[in-house]
Every structure is written in C-alpha cells, then in structure tokens.
Amino acid sequence: YQRRVHGKQNSKKIRSCLMEVRKKIFDCQTRLKELRLYATGEMSNECYTVLAKFFQNMIDNPADEKMRTLNKANPIVASKVMTYPLMADFLLELGFVETESNKLMYLDDN
C-alpha cells in the first residue's frame, strides 16, 4: 500500500514539475516572438528559426533534460544564435542558466 501511495505522490510531483517546465517553455516561445518583432534589424530569421525549433523540442520532450540544454559551442547555435549578444541576455532573462564552463545553457526546472 505504501509503495502505491508513494508512487502516486511521486507521479503528482513529476507531473507538477513537467507542467512548470512546459509553462516556462511556452513563455520562452511567446517572448521570442515578441523579441522578433522588436529586433528584426539585429535578429535574423535563422536565429529565430533555430530558437523556435529548440523551444518546440523542449515542449515535445519536457522531461528530457538534454532537450532543455543549449550547447553554445554547437556550430549552428554559435553562428546563428550566439553571434547576437542580445540572445544570451534574452535566454538568461527567461530562466536559462549558464554552466561554469560557459559552454552550455539550460532551462532550470526549479
């Protein structure tokens, strides 16, 4: 009986956590669309496309930590996203955290 109760509590906790992550991701998408409207001169369509796909992957796989991690050394990310200093600030503002090595950014689920 205790295992079943404990399992249900963990399931509720996991669902709650996933819902919170999903909410953060939708906020990211909304803010990205807003940013695109105001920063069209600086932010290329390629940058928008890369981030939009990244956020969609996060929505499709909210429990997968890998999908919430952006590798700044990835050639596509480096050339199409990180070339705009505004984008790193934008991601930090949305709740992304940089690793100590400064090579990765991830959306913290807390």
C-alpha angles and dihedrals in degrees: 000000000000092000090053093048092044090048092052091050091051091047090052090048092050092047090049091050092048091049090052091050091048090051090052091049093051088050088052091053093048093048091047090055090049091049091050090057093053100036104043092128093057104028116067126213088248091060091049092047093051093049093043090054091046091053092046090053088052091052093048092049108025094160094053108094090196090063090055092054125090116200105212090195092060105114094232094047092044095050101036105031113018093049085079110071087201091067096061089051090047092053092047090051090053091057103269116144127211120226120237090256088055090225098107137044120196137181106244113224093213 
